[in-house]
Amino acid sequence: ATAANLAEFEAKRAEYEAKAQANLDGASARQAKLADASVTVCANASTEGKLYGSVGPREIADAITKQLGVQVGKSEVVMGEGPIRRTGEFDVVVHLHADVETTVKVIVAPEAA
């Protein structure tokens, strides 16, 4: 550990900390936009309310991006109970950063015939 190496390490550390703070700030800004938000996803369903397919993270991420204008990736949508297989209202966790997550209400409605 020479003085030159220590100086180089300190410079890189400051750069990494700035990048990590920028990521956290971006995630916090997206969290503010998603606060108390809800999206509607239409799916093919039976008259009893069961879906013929399912609504997964990809469909929810696409709906959030399209309807709310907030860029969300499918890997950020956390569905602990698996994909949604019936109509109704569901609370879905969106994990935006290691320290930032929020809940979005997802309404699954049957498609109009």
DSSP file (Angstrom, degrees, kcal/mol; ACC not computed):
  #  RESIDUE AA STRUCTURE BP1 BP2  ACC     N-H-->O    O-->H-N    N-H-->O    O-->H-N    TCO  KAPPA ALPHA  PHI   PSI    X-CA   Y-CA   Z-CA
    1    1 A A              0   0    0      0, 0.0     2,-0.2     0, 0.0     0, 0.0   0.000 360.0 360.0 360.0  96.8    0.0    0.0    0.0
    2    2 A T     >  -     0   0    0      1,-0.1     4,-2.4     0, 0.0     5,-0.2  -0.477 360.0-106.9 -93.1 169.1    1.9    3.0   -1.3
    3    3 A A  H  > S+     0   0    0      1,-0.2     4,-2.1     2,-0.2     5,-0.2   0.873 121.0  52.2 -63.1 -37.1    0.9    6.6   -1.1
    4    4 A A  H  > S+     0   0    0      2,-0.2     4,-2.3     1,-0.2    -1,-0.2   0.918 110.3  47.7 -66.0 -43.1    0.1    6.6   -4.9
    5    5 A N  H  > S+     0   0    0      1,-0.2     4,-2.6     2,-0.2    -2,-0.2   0.903 111.3  50.6 -64.9 -40.5   -2.1    3.5   -4.5
    6    6 A L  H  X S+     0   0    0     -4,-2.4     4,-2.3     2,-0.2    -1,-0.2   0.900 110.8  49.0 -64.0 -40.4   -4.0    5.0   -1.6
    7    7 A A  H  X S+     0   0    0     -4,-2.1     4,-2.0     2,-0.2    -2,-0.2   0.907 112.1  48.4 -65.5 -41.8   -4.6    8.2   -3.4
    8    8 A E  H  X S+     0   0    0     -4,-2.3     4,-2.3     2,-0.2    -2,-0.2   0.909 111.2  50.8 -64.6 -41.6   -5.9    6.3   -6.5
    9    9 A F  H  X S+     0   0    0     -4,-2.6     4,-2.7     1,-0.2    -2,-0.2   0.915 109.1  50.7 -61.9 -43.4   -8.1    4.2   -4.2
   10   10 A E  H  X S+     0   0    0     -4,-2.3     4,-2.1     2,-0.2    -1,-0.2   0.885 110.1  50.3 -62.8 -38.9   -9.6    7.3   -2.5
   11   11 A A  H  X S+     0   0    0     -4,-2.0     4,-1.8     2,-0.2    -1,-0.2   0.928 113.0  45.4 -65.7 -45.0  -10.3    8.8   -6.0
   12   12 A K  H  X S+     0   0    0     -4,-2.3     4,-2.7     1,-0.2    -2,-0.2   0.892 110.7  54.2 -65.5 -38.9  -12.1    5.7   -7.2
   13   13 A R  H  X S+     0   0    0     -4,-2.7     4,-2.7     1,-0.2    -1,-0.2   0.912 107.5  49.7 -62.8 -41.9  -14.0    5.4   -3.9
   14   14 A A  H  X S+     0   0    0     -4,-2.1     4,-2.0     2,-0.2    -1,-0.2   0.898 111.5  49.9 -62.5 -39.5  -15.3    9.0   -4.2
   15   15 A E  H  X S+     0   0    0     -4,-1.8     4,-2.1     2,-0.2    -2,-0.2   0.923 112.2  46.8 -64.6 -45.0  -16.4    8.2   -7.8
   16   16 A Y  H  X S+     0   0    0     -4,-2.7     4,-2.6     1,-0.2    -2,-0.2   0.894 111.5  51.3 -64.6 -40.7  -18.2    5.0   -6.7
   17   17 A E  H  X S+     0   0    0     -4,-2.7     4,-2.3     2,-0.2    -1,-0.2   0.890 109.9  49.9 -64.9 -38.1  -19.9    6.7   -3.8
   18   18 A A  H  X S+     0   0    0     -4,-2.0     4,-2.1     2,-0.2    -2,-0.2   0.905 111.9  48.0 -65.9 -40.9  -21.1    9.5   -6.2
   19   19 A K  H  X S+     0   0    0     -4,-2.1     4,-2.2     2,-0.2    -2,-0.2   0.909 111.8  49.5 -66.0 -42.0  -22.5    6.9   -8.6
   20   20 A A  H  X S+     0   0    0     -4,-2.6     4,-2.2     1,-0.2    -2,-0.2   0.894 111.2  49.8 -64.0 -40.0  -24.2    5.0   -5.8
   21   21 A Q  H  X S+     0   0    0     -4,-2.3     4,-2.5     2,-0.2    -1,-0.2   0.882 109.2  51.9 -66.3 -37.7  -25.8    8.2   -4.5
   22   22 A A  H  X S+     0   0    0     -4,-2.1     4,-2.3     2,-0.2    -2,-0.2   0.905 109.8  49.3 -64.7 -41.2  -27.0    9.1   -8.0
   23   23 A N  H  X S+     0   0    0     -4,-2.2     4,-2.2     2,-0.2    -2,-0.2   0.914 112.1  48.3 -62.7 -42.5  -28.6    5.6   -8.3
   24   24 A L  H  X S+     0   0    0     -4,-2.2     4,-2.3     2,-0.2    -2,-0.2   0.903 111.1  50.1 -65.1 -41.8  -30.3    6.1   -4.9
   25   25 A D  H  X S+     0   0    0     -4,-2.5     4,-2.1     2,-0.2    -1,-0.2   0.901 110.7  49.8 -63.6 -41.0  -31.6    9.6   -5.8
   26   26 A G  H  X S+     0   0    0     -4,-2.3     4,-2.1     2,-0.2    -2,-0.2   0.907 111.5  48.3 -63.6 -42.1  -33.0    8.2   -9.1
   27   27 A A  H  X S+     0   0    0     -4,-2.2     4,-2.2     1,-0.2    -2,-0.2   0.881 110.6  51.5 -66.4 -37.9  -34.8    5.4   -7.3
   28   28 A S  H  X S+     0   0    0     -4,-2.3     4,-2.0     2,-0.2    -1,-0.2   0.879 108.7  51.3 -66.4 -37.4  -36.2    7.8   -4.7
   29   29 A A  H  X S+     0   0    0     -4,-2.1     4,-1.5     2,-0.2    -2,-0.2   0.909 111.3  47.3 -65.4 -41.7  -37.5   10.1   -7.5
   30   30 A R  H  X S+     0   0    0     -4,-2.1     4,-1.6     1,-0.2    -2,-0.2   0.877 109.1  55.2 -66.6 -36.2  -39.2    7.1   -9.1
   31   31 A Q  H  X S+     0   0    0     -4,-2.2     4,-0.7     1,-0.2    -2,-0.2   0.905 105.1  52.6 -62.5 -40.7  -40.6    6.1   -5.7
   32   32 A A  H >< S+     0   0    0     -4,-2.0     3,-0.5     1,-0.2    -1,-0.2   0.873 109.3  49.6 -62.8 -36.9  -42.2    9.5   -5.3
   33   33 A K  H 3< S+     0   0    0     -4,-1.5    -1,-0.2     1,-0.2    -2,-0.2   0.807 112.6  47.7 -70.9 -28.7  -43.9    9.2   -8.7
   34   34 A L  H >< S+     0   0    0     -4,-1.6     3,-1.8    -3,-0.1    -1,-0.2   0.489  80.2 124.5 -91.4  -3.5  -45.2    5.7   -7.8
   35   35 A A  T << S-     0   0    0     -4,-0.7     3,-0.1    -3,-0.5    69,-0.1  -0.382  90.1  -6.2 -62.2 129.3  -46.6    6.7   -4.4
   36   36 A D  T 3  S+     0   0    0     67,-0.4    -1,-0.3     1,-0.2     2,-0.2   0.776 101.8 149.1  56.6  30.8  -50.3    5.8   -4.1
   37   37 A A    <   -     0   0    0     -3,-1.8    68,-2.1    66,-0.4     2,-0.3  -0.585  27.9-168.7 -93.2 156.3  -50.3    4.9   -7.8
   38   38 A S  E     -a  105   0A   0     -2,-0.2     2,-0.3    66,-0.2    68,-0.2  -0.995   2.9-164.7-141.7 148.0  -52.5    2.2   -9.5
   39   39 A V  E     -a  106   0A   0     66,-2.3    68,-3.1    -2,-0.3     2,-0.5  -0.938  13.7-137.1-129.0 153.1  -52.5    0.6  -12.9
   40   40 A T  E     -a  107   0A   0     -2,-0.3     2,-0.5    66,-0.2    68,-0.2  -0.942  14.4-170.0-113.7 130.8  -55.1   -1.5  -14.7
   41   41 A V  E     -a  108   0A   0     66,-3.0    68,-2.4    -2,-0.5     2,-0.4  -0.984  11.6-149.6-119.4 124.2  -54.2   -4.6  -16.6
   42   42 A C  E     +a  109   0A   0     -2,-0.5     2,-0.3    66,-0.2    66,-0.1  -0.789  23.0 172.3 -94.8 136.0  -56.8   -6.2  -18.9
   43   43 A A  E     -a  110   0A   0     66,-2.3    68,-1.9    -2,-0.4     2,-0.5  -0.968  42.0 -94.6-141.6 155.4  -56.6   -9.9  -19.3
   44   44 A N        +     0   0    0     -2,-0.3     8,-2.7    66,-0.2     9,-0.6  -0.588  57.4 171.0 -71.7 119.5  -58.8  -12.6  -20.9
   45   45 A A  B     -D   51   0B   0     -2,-0.5     6,-0.2     6,-0.3     2,-0.1  -0.910  32.7-116.1-135.0 157.5  -60.9  -14.0  -18.1
   46   46 A S    >   -     0   0    0      4,-3.1     3,-1.4    -2,-0.3     6,-0.0  -0.298  42.7 -98.9 -80.9 173.3  -63.9  -16.4  -17.6
   47   47 A T  T 3  S+     0   0    0      1,-0.3    -1,-0.1     2,-0.1    -2,-0.0   0.747 124.1  59.2 -67.7 -21.9  -67.2  -15.2  -16.2
   48   48 A E  T 3  S-     0   0    0      2,-0.1    -1,-0.3     1,-0.0     3,-0.1   0.564 122.0-105.5 -80.8  -8.7  -66.1  -16.4  -12.7
   49   49 A G  S <  S+     0   0    0     -3,-1.4    38,-2.5     1,-0.3     2,-0.4   0.481  75.1 136.2  98.4   3.5  -63.1  -14.1  -12.8
   50   50 A K  E     -E   86   0C   0     36,-0.2    -4,-3.1     1,-0.0    -1,-0.3  -0.682  52.9-125.3 -84.5 137.7  -60.4  -16.7  -13.4
   51   51 A L  E     -D   45   0C   0     34,-2.4    -6,-0.3    -2,-0.4    -1,-0.0  -0.562   0.3-142.2 -81.3 145.2  -57.8  -15.7  -16.0
   52   52 A Y  E    S+     0   0C   0     -8,-2.7    -7,-0.1    -2,-0.2    -1,-0.1   0.659  94.1   7.3 -77.7 -15.8  -57.2  -18.0  -19.0
   53   53 A G  E    S-     0   0C   0     -9,-0.6     2,-0.3    31,-0.1    -2,-0.2  -0.196  94.8 -99.5-128.3-135.3  -53.5  -17.0  -18.6
   54   54 A S  E     -     0   0C   0     -2,-0.1     2,-0.6    31,-0.0    31,-0.2  -0.981  13.6-122.7-153.4 162.2  -51.8  -15.0  -15.9
   55   55 A V  E     +E   84   0C   0     29,-2.5    29,-2.7    -2,-0.3    31,-0.1  -0.951  41.1 174.5-110.4 116.0  -50.5  -11.6  -15.2
   56   56 A G     >  -     0   0    0     -2,-0.6     4,-2.0    27,-0.2     5,-0.2  -0.379  48.3 -77.5-112.2-171.3  -46.8  -11.6  -14.3
   57   57 A P  H  > S+     0   0    0      0, 0.0     4,-2.8     0, 0.0     5,-0.2   0.849 124.2  56.6 -58.7 -37.2  -44.0   -9.1  -13.7
   58   58 A R  H  > S+     0   0    0      1,-0.2     4,-2.5     2,-0.2     5,-0.2   0.935 108.7  45.5 -63.0 -46.4  -43.5   -8.3  -17.3
   59   59 A E  H  > S+     0   0    0      1,-0.2     4,-2.1     2,-0.2    -1,-0.2   0.892 115.2  47.7 -64.7 -39.2  -47.2   -7.3  -17.9
   60   60 A I  H  X S+     0   0    0     -4,-2.0     4,-2.4     2,-0.2    -2,-0.2   0.920 112.2  48.7 -68.9 -43.4  -47.2   -5.2  -14.7
   61   61 A A  H  X S+     0   0    0     -4,-2.8     4,-2.4     1,-0.2    11,-0.3   0.912 112.6  48.9 -62.4 -42.3  -43.9   -3.5  -15.5
   62   62 A D  H  X S+     0   0    0     -4,-2.5     4,-2.6    -5,-0.2     5,-0.2   0.901 111.1  50.2 -63.6 -40.5  -45.1   -2.7  -19.0
   63   63 A A  H  X S+     0   0    0     -4,-2.1     4,-3.0     2,-0.2     5,-0.5   0.901 111.3  48.1 -65.8 -40.8  -48.4   -1.3  -17.6
   64   64 A I  H  X>S+     0   0    0     -4,-2.4     4,-2.0     2,-0.2     6,-1.0   0.928 114.1  46.8 -64.5 -44.4  -46.6    0.9  -15.1
   65   65 A T  H  X5S+     0   0    0     -4,-2.4     4,-0.8     7,-0.2    -2,-0.2   0.918 120.0  38.7 -63.9 -43.4  -44.2    2.2  -17.8
   66   66 A K  H  <5S+     0   0    0     -4,-2.6    -2,-0.2    -5,-0.2    -3,-0.2   0.926 124.7  34.8 -75.0 -45.9  -47.1    2.9  -20.2
   67   67 A Q  H  <5S+     0   0    0     -4,-3.0    -3,-0.2    -5,-0.2    -2,-0.2   0.835 130.9  27.7 -83.0 -33.7  -49.8    4.2  -17.9
   68   68 A L  H  <5S-     0   0    0     -4,-2.0    -3,-0.2    -5,-0.5    -2,-0.1   0.597  94.7-128.5-105.7 -13.8  -47.7    6.1  -15.3
   69   69 A G     << +     0   0    0     -4,-0.8     2,-0.5    -5,-0.6    -4,-0.2   0.712  65.5 129.2  74.0  19.5  -44.6    7.1  -17.5
   70   70 A V        -     0   0    0     -6,-1.0     2,-0.5   -37,-0.1    -1,-0.2  -0.942  62.3-124.3-110.4 121.9  -42.2    5.7  -14.9
   71   71 A Q        +     0   0    0     -2,-0.5     2,-0.4    -3,-0.1    -9,-0.1  -0.508  39.8 169.1 -69.5 116.7  -39.6    3.3  -16.3
   72   72 A V        -     0   0    0     -2,-0.5    -7,-0.2   -11,-0.3     2,-0.2  -0.998  23.6-142.3-131.5 130.4  -39.8    0.0  -14.4
   73   73 A G    >   -     0   0    0     -2,-0.4     3,-1.6     1,-0.1     4,-0.5  -0.556  24.2-117.2 -88.9 156.6  -38.1   -3.2  -15.4
   74   74 A K  G >  S+     0   0    0      1,-0.3     3,-0.9    -2,-0.2    -1,-0.1   0.801 114.4  61.1 -64.4 -26.7  -39.7   -6.6  -14.9
   75   75 A S  G 3  S+     0   0    0      1,-0.2    -1,-0.3     3,-0.1    20,-0.1   0.668  97.8  59.5 -72.8 -14.9  -36.9   -7.6  -12.5
   76   76 A E  G <  S+     0   0    0     -3,-1.6    19,-3.2   -19,-0.1     2,-0.6   0.616  85.1  89.4 -87.2 -12.7  -38.0   -4.7  -10.2
   77   77 A V  E <   -B   94   0A   0     -3,-0.9     2,-0.6    -4,-0.5    17,-0.2  -0.769  65.7-158.9 -88.9 119.7  -41.5   -6.1   -9.8
   78   78 A V  E     +B   93   0A   0     15,-3.0    15,-1.0    -2,-0.6     2,-0.5  -0.879  15.1 176.9-105.0 119.5  -41.7   -8.5   -6.8
   79   79 A M    >   +     0   0    0     -2,-0.6     3,-1.5     1,-0.1    13,-0.1  -0.815   1.9 178.7-122.6  89.2  -44.5  -11.0   -6.8
   80   80 A G  T 3  S+     0   0    0     -2,-0.5    -1,-0.1     1,-0.3    12,-0.0   0.782  82.3  47.1 -63.3 -29.5  -44.0  -13.2   -3.7
   81   81 A E  T 3  S-     0   0    0      1,-0.3    -1,-0.3     0, 0.0    -2,-0.0   0.314 115.3-113.8 -96.6   8.9  -47.1  -15.3   -4.3
   82   82 A G    <   -     0   0    0     -3,-1.5    -1,-0.3     2,-0.0     3,-0.1  -0.315  60.7 -17.7  88.2-174.7  -46.4  -15.8   -8.0
   83   83 A P  S    S-     0   0    0      0, 0.0     2,-0.4     0, 0.0   -27,-0.2  -0.207  72.8-103.6 -66.2 155.7  -48.4  -14.5  -11.0
   84   84 A I  E     +E   55   0C   0    -29,-2.7   -29,-2.5     1,-0.1   -31,-0.1  -0.645  36.3 177.4 -81.3 132.5  -51.9  -13.3  -10.7
   85   85 A R  E     +     0   0C   0     -2,-0.4   -34,-2.4   -31,-0.2     2,-0.3   0.237  58.6  46.4-122.9  11.6  -54.5  -15.7  -12.0
   86   86 A R  E    S-E   50   0C   0    -36,-0.3   -36,-0.2   -31,-0.1    22,-0.1  -0.962  84.2 -96.1-147.3 164.7  -57.8  -14.0  -11.2
   87   87 A T  S    S+     0   0    0    -38,-2.5     2,-0.3    -2,-0.3    22,-0.2  -0.388  71.1  75.5 -78.7 160.5  -59.4  -10.6  -11.6
   88   88 A G  E    S- C   0 108A   0     20,-2.2    20,-3.3    -2,-0.1     2,-0.4  -0.875  81.7 -47.1 136.9-168.2  -59.5   -8.1   -8.8
   89   89 A E  E     + C   0 107A   0     -2,-0.3     2,-0.3    18,-0.2    18,-0.2  -0.877  51.2 178.6-106.5 136.0  -57.2   -5.6   -7.0
   90   90 A F  E     - C   0 106A   0     16,-2.6    16,-3.6    -2,-0.4     2,-0.6  -0.984  26.7-132.5-136.7 144.6  -53.7   -6.6   -5.8
   91   91 A D  E     - C   0 105A   0     -2,-0.3     2,-0.4    14,-0.2    14,-0.2  -0.886  28.1-170.6 -97.1 123.4  -50.9   -4.8   -4.0
   92   92 A V  E     - C   0 104A   0     12,-2.8    12,-3.0    -2,-0.6     2,-0.4  -0.946  18.0-130.8-118.9 134.4  -47.6   -5.5   -5.8
   93   93 A V  E     -BC  78 103A   0    -15,-1.0   -15,-3.0    -2,-0.4     2,-0.6  -0.679  14.2-159.6 -85.1 132.9  -44.2   -4.5   -4.4
   94   94 A V  E     -BC  77 102A   0      8,-3.4     8,-2.2    -2,-0.4     2,-0.9  -0.963   5.1-156.7-113.6 115.3  -41.8   -2.6   -6.8
   95   95 A H  E     + C   0 101A   0    -19,-3.2     6,-0.2    -2,-0.6     3,-0.1  -0.798  20.9 167.9 -96.3 100.1  -38.2   -2.9   -5.6
   96   96 A L  E     -     0   0A   0      4,-1.3     2,-0.3    -2,-0.9     5,-0.2   0.734  64.1  -6.0 -88.1 -25.0  -36.4    0.1   -7.1
   97   97 A H  E >  S- C   0 100A   0      3,-2.1     3,-0.7   -70,-0.1    -1,-0.2  -0.952  81.0 -89.9-161.1 166.5  -33.1    0.0   -5.2
   98   98 A A  T 3  S+     0   0    0     -2,-0.3     3,-0.0     1,-0.2    -1,-0.0   0.840 130.8  27.6 -56.4 -32.8  -31.6   -1.9   -2.3
   99   99 A D  T 3  S+     0   0    0      1,-0.1     2,-0.5    -3,-0.0    -1,-0.2   0.388 114.9  71.5-108.6   1.5  -33.0    0.7    0.1
  100  100 A V  E <   + C   0  97A   0     -3,-0.7    -3,-2.1     2,-0.0    -4,-1.3  -0.966  49.4 145.3-129.2 120.3  -36.0    1.8   -1.9
  101  101 A E  E     - C   0  95A   0     -2,-0.5     2,-0.3    -6,-0.2    -6,-0.2  -0.986  16.4-175.5-146.4 157.0  -39.2    0.0   -2.6
  102  102 A T  E     - C   0  94A   0     -8,-2.2    -8,-3.4    -2,-0.3     2,-0.4  -0.918  24.3-115.3-145.0 167.4  -42.9    0.9   -2.9
  103  103 A T  E     - C   0  93A   0     -2,-0.3     2,-0.4   -10,-0.2   -66,-0.4  -0.924  23.5-167.1-112.6 133.8  -46.3   -0.7   -3.3
  104  104 A V  E     - C   0  92A   0    -12,-3.0   -12,-2.8    -2,-0.4     2,-0.5  -0.964  21.3-127.4-119.5 135.1  -48.4   -0.2   -6.4
  105  105 A K  E     -aC  38  91A   0    -68,-2.1   -66,-2.3    -2,-0.4     2,-0.5  -0.706  24.2-162.1 -82.3 125.7  -52.0   -1.2   -6.7
  106  106 A V  E     -aC  39  90A   0    -16,-3.6   -16,-2.6    -2,-0.5     2,-0.6  -0.943   2.7-160.4-111.6 122.7  -52.7   -3.4   -9.7
  107  107 A I  E     -aC  40  89A   0    -68,-3.1   -66,-3.0    -2,-0.5     2,-0.7  -0.908   3.7-158.9-104.2 117.7  -56.2   -3.8  -10.9
  108  108 A V  E     -aC  41  88A   0    -20,-3.3   -20,-2.2    -2,-0.6   -66,-0.2  -0.871  17.4-179.3 -98.8 116.2  -56.8   -6.9  -13.1
  109  109 A A  E     -a   42   0A   0    -68,-2.4   -66,-2.3    -2,-0.7     2,-0.1  -0.854  30.7-106.3-115.7 149.1  -59.9   -6.4  -15.2
  110  110 A P  E     -a   43   0A   0      0, 0.0   -66,-0.2     0, 0.0     2,-0.1  -0.462  41.8-105.6 -70.8 145.9  -61.5   -8.8  -17.7
  111  111 A E        -     0   0    0    -68,-1.9     2,-0.2    -2,-0.1   -66,-0.2  -0.424  37.1-105.8 -68.4 144.7  -61.1   -7.8  -21.4
  112  112 A A              0   0    0      1,-0.1    -1,-0.1    -2,-0.1   -70,-0.0  -0.540 360.0 360.0 -70.9 136.4  -64.1   -6.4  -23.1
  113  113 A A              0   0    0     -2,-0.2    -1,-0.1    -3,-0.0    -2,-0.1   0.475 360.0 360.0 -75.8 360.0  -65.6   -9.0  -25.4
